[in-house]
Amino acid sequence: MSEDIDITRALKAAISTGRVEFGVSQTEKAVKGGKAQMVICADNCPSKFLTGNKDVKVHIYGGNNMELGGACGVPYSVSALAIIDKGTSNILTL
């Protein structure tokens, strides 16, 4: 359970102090453009491109897209997100 607390805190720090792209298509664009430092996918993310990508670090979040959206503190579901700039978070250590 402590991992969930850490990832939630790290996600919120990255979102508030860094730059994050939400959504499968935006995340895929960031990966293809070489901008993504890391990708976080919900465990029900529909994109095989993202979940199987070897060009960037991929973390599968231990919850579905609704839970990932909640962890990000946004009022919508999030299947995938790209960390462009981690800001003050330690998210890249996952």
Stockholm file with secondary structure:
# STOCKHOLM 1.0

chainA/1-94         MSEDIDITRALKAAISTGRVEFGVSQTEKAVKGGKAQMVICADNCPSKFLTGNKDVKVHIYGGNNMELGGACGVPYSVSALAIIDKGTSNILTL
#=GR chainA/1-94 SS CHHHHHHHHHHHHHHHHSEEEESHHHHHHHHHTTCCSEEEECTTCCCHHHHTCSSSEEEECSSCHHHHHHHHTCSSCCSEEEEEECTTCCGGGC
#=GC SS_cons        CHHHHHHHHHHHHHHHHSEEEESHHHHHHHHHTTCCSEEEECTTCCCHHHHTCSSSEEEECSSCHHHHHHHHTCSSCCSEEEEEECTTCCGGGC
//
